[in-house]
Amino acid sequence: MPEGHTVHRVARQFRRDFVGHALAVSSPQGRFAAGAALIDGRVLTGSRAVGKQLFLEFDGGLVLRVHLGLYGAWDFFGRISPITEGMAALGSMGAPRLRRAVRMGEDEQERGAAGAEEPFPPEPVGQVRVRLATGASVADLRGPTACEVLDPESAAAAVARLGLDPATEEDLEAAGAEVARRLTRRAVPIGQLLMDQSVLAGIGNIYRAEMLFRARLDPWTPGRQVPVEAAWALWDDWAVLLADGIRTGVMLTREDLDEAGRARALADRSERHWVYGRAGLPCRVCGAPVVVEDMAGRKLYRCPSCQR
């Protein structure tokens, strides 16, 4: 599932290449034809992410809300500005390039070479729910859990239902205090609370497992038993990890790597995490086998020795 950093990067891509343009909006698949008609030809005035949800604002007040869910992804084609720092695969910050294809979903990758002579705009491939296009750039959405056009009041209500997101909060200290209160007032396991999007917005399975390992917290600890300082530290850690993910486009959660190790991890996903996806493999700290368990229908990875 795409996690919060990906959606913030999608919002940034729209701000760079689509905001300020009147968009041609269509639904090649046909399932979003009525919604597309409401915003077709309107100017995109704003783009923002809150947690895992994207809100694209159009003149007249209409808002396109998109939740990628488990399988959703955006494909960008044409004049697409590089937005990644520190990853050769996606280019560094700089001027836009032409006829570039970028997939933004659970994984992120660039396909095709800059300057390649291919027809533009490309024909929609597969089940494209909605296409947003300027004269130079195209964004195709496929497989979302939610895709709907809202009025301003409904959009504000959708945002209000979401938890705190360090990438959108102006006062991180005040937000940290609120997050600590929310995490420590219930008997629900802390591992489940971190995935509750009404508590904290944007955390998915990978960040959840890695944050709890970095904190050496047992995911099954009831929230009420987590010290307030530990809950606040989770918020601080989430702010650091989210900012790094937005900057690089990669969930790299190991803080033990030197510069060379970090470069290897950026190229090799098996080197990026402490416990996630490593069931049965030795813990990188103590050597105990990493276990995988079910928590509320999702896989939970942890070290039974370090996190107890």
N, C-alpha and C positions, 0 to 999 in steps of 0.2 A: 504494500500500500504506500502511495506517495505520502511523505510526512511533511511537516510544516515548512521546512526549508525550501522544498521544491515549489510549493505554492507561492511563497514569497518571491522566488526567482521568476515564476511565471508572471506574477504581478509586475515585477520590474521589467520583464521583457515587453509587456504591453505598454508600460509607461514610456519606454524608450522608442518603440517603433509604431505604436498605434494611437496613443492618446493625441488628440488634436486633429485627427483625421475623421472624415465622414466614412463610415464603414459599410461595405456591402456585406449583408448578413444573410446567409442561406442555410438550409438544412438538407444537404445532399441525401442523407438517409431518409428524410421525410418526417421523422418522428418529432421534430422541433419546428415544423413549418410555421405554425401559428405564432410561436414565440419569436422566431426570426423575423417575421413580418412586422412585429411591433417595434423593432429597433433597427431594421434595415434602412440605411441612408442617414442615420443619426450620427452625430459627432461623439466619439468617445472622449469623455471629459476627465475621467479618473479611473485608476486601477489600484486596488489594494487587496491584501490578503489578511485574514484573521484566522490563525490556526491553519486548518486544512481547507478552508473555504476561500474562494476568489470572488470578489465583487467588482464588476466592471460597470462604471457609471456613464450613462449617456445623457445628452442634452434632453431637456424635458423631464428629467428626474427618474427615468426608468433605469433599473439596475439588473444586470445579468448575474445571477448567483450560480456558481459552479462548485460542486463538491466532487472531486475525482473518485473518491471511494477506493475500492480494492484494485480496480483495473483501469481506471481512467488515465488519459494522457493527452497532452497537447503536442501537435507537430507544427513547427514553424518553418516557413519557406520564404525565400526571396531575400529582401534586404533586412537582415536580422543582426542586430548589434550584439557583439560578444559581451557577455556580462560576467564572465568567470575570471577570477584572479588565481593564478598559481596552478592551473591545469592545462597542460599542453594540448590535451585532447579537445578542449573546447575553446582554446584561444585565450588571450589575455584581453584586458580592457583596451578598447581602441575604437577606431572608426568602423561603421557598419560594413559588412561584406555582402556580396551579391550571390544569389542562387545557392544559398546555404540552407541545409535542412537540419533542424534540431528537434530531437524528441525529448520532451519533459514529462516524465511520469515517475514510476517507482525508481527507474534508472534514468540516466540522462546521457545522451550521446549525440555527437554530431555525425551526420551522414552526408557524404558527397563533398567534393572539393570546392573551394572558393573559385568563382569564375567559371564553373562548369557550364557548358552550353546545353541547357535543358529547357524545355518549354515552360513558360511562366504565364499565368499561374498553372501549377500542375493539376492534373485531373484528380478529383478525390479518389482515394483508394480505401476500400472497405467501408465499414459502417461509421461514416463521419456524421456525428450528431449535429454539429453546427460549424460553419465556416465563417470566419471574420476576415475581411480583406480590405486593404488599401490598394492603391495602384502599384505598390512595390512590395508589399508584405502580406503573407497569408498565415492564418492560424486555424488549424483544424482540431476539433475536439472529438474524441471518441471514448466510448465506454464509461461516461460519468455516472455516479450514483444520483446526482441531482444536477439539473440544468433548467433554470426557470427565470422568467422575467418578472421582477417585483416592482411595486411602486415604492417611493421613498420610505413610507411608514413600515411596510412589510420588510424592507431591507434592513432598516434600523432594528426591528424586532428580531430578525435573524442574527444580527451581530450581537444583540443583547443576550441571546441565549448561549453564546460562546464564552468560554473561560478566558483567563488572562493569557496574553501573548507578549513575551518580552520584546518582540520586534515592533510592537505597536504601542507599548506603554511608555508614557513620557516620564513618569515617576517610578523607577524600578524598585526603589526602596519601599514605597507605599504598596506597590503591587506585590512585593515579596511578603510583606506582612499579611496581606489578604490571602495569598496562596498558602502560607503557613497555617493560617486559621482554617482554611477549607480542608487542608490535608490532615489536620490533627483533631477534627471535631467528630469524625465518624469511625465506626468499627470496621469499615470496609478495608480489605488489605491495601497497603500502600501501592502495590503493583497495579491494582485495579483502579485506584484513584488517579494515578498518573495518566491513565488512558481515558479518563472521563473528560470529554471535551467541554463540559460545562464547568470544570474545575481549572484545568490547564488546557489551552488550545494549541494543537499542533503536534503533540507527542504521539508517536506510533510505536509499534512493537520493537523496533531497533533501538530508538532513543530510550524507551522505557527500560529495556534490559540493561543497556549500557550505563545509564544514569544510576540505576540501583547498584550495579557493581562498583562503579566509581565511588559511590557513597558507602559501600560495604554494608548495604541494608538488605535484610531478608525481605523479598517481595511479599511474603505472606504476613508480615507484621501489620496488625491493625493500625489504621491511621492514628487512633487515639493513643497508641503506645509509642509513636514516633516523636522524639523530642522536637520541640519547636525549632531549635537551632538547626537540626538535621533537615526539617522540612524546608526551612528558609534556604539552606545550602543547596537543596535540590533545585529551587528556583534560580539561584545564582548560576548553578552549573548548566541549567537549561538555557539560560541567556547566552552563556559562552558557546555552547555547542550549536545553538541555532544560528548565531552570528557567523560562526565558522562555516556551517553548512550553506548558508545563503551566499557567502563569499566564494566558496569553492565548488558548490554543487555536489559535494561528497559528504556522506556521513562518516567521518573519521573520528572515532571516539577514544582512541588510545592516547593518553597524555605522556606515555613513557618513551616516545619516539624522538630521536634526534633528527636533524635535518635530512640525513640520508634515509633514515627509517621512514620518515613521513613521505618522502618522495616514492619509496617502494610501496607504501600503503596506498598512495594515490593511484598507482598503476595496478595494484593487486588487491582486490577486495578482501581476500582471505587474511590480509594483514591489518585490516582496519579496526577490528572490534575485539573487545575483551572476551565476551561470552556469546554474543548473538550468533546464531548459526553454527555453533561449535559443540553441539551435543556429542558427548562421548570423548571429546578431545581434552587433553590436559589443560587445566587452568593456567594461564600465562604467569600467574603469581605463585600459586601453591602447588600446582601439579595435579590436584584432584580432578576427576572427570567432570566436565560441565554437564549438567542435567537439563532436560527439557520437560516441562510440565504443561498442563492445561490450566489456564486461568481465564474464566469467563469466556470460553470458546476460542481463545487465542493462545498460541505457543508462547511459553515463558522460559527464557534461558537464564540460568544462574549457576554460580559456584556454591555447592552446599557447604564448603569449608570456609571460604572468605565471607560469605553472606549468611551469617547466623548470629 
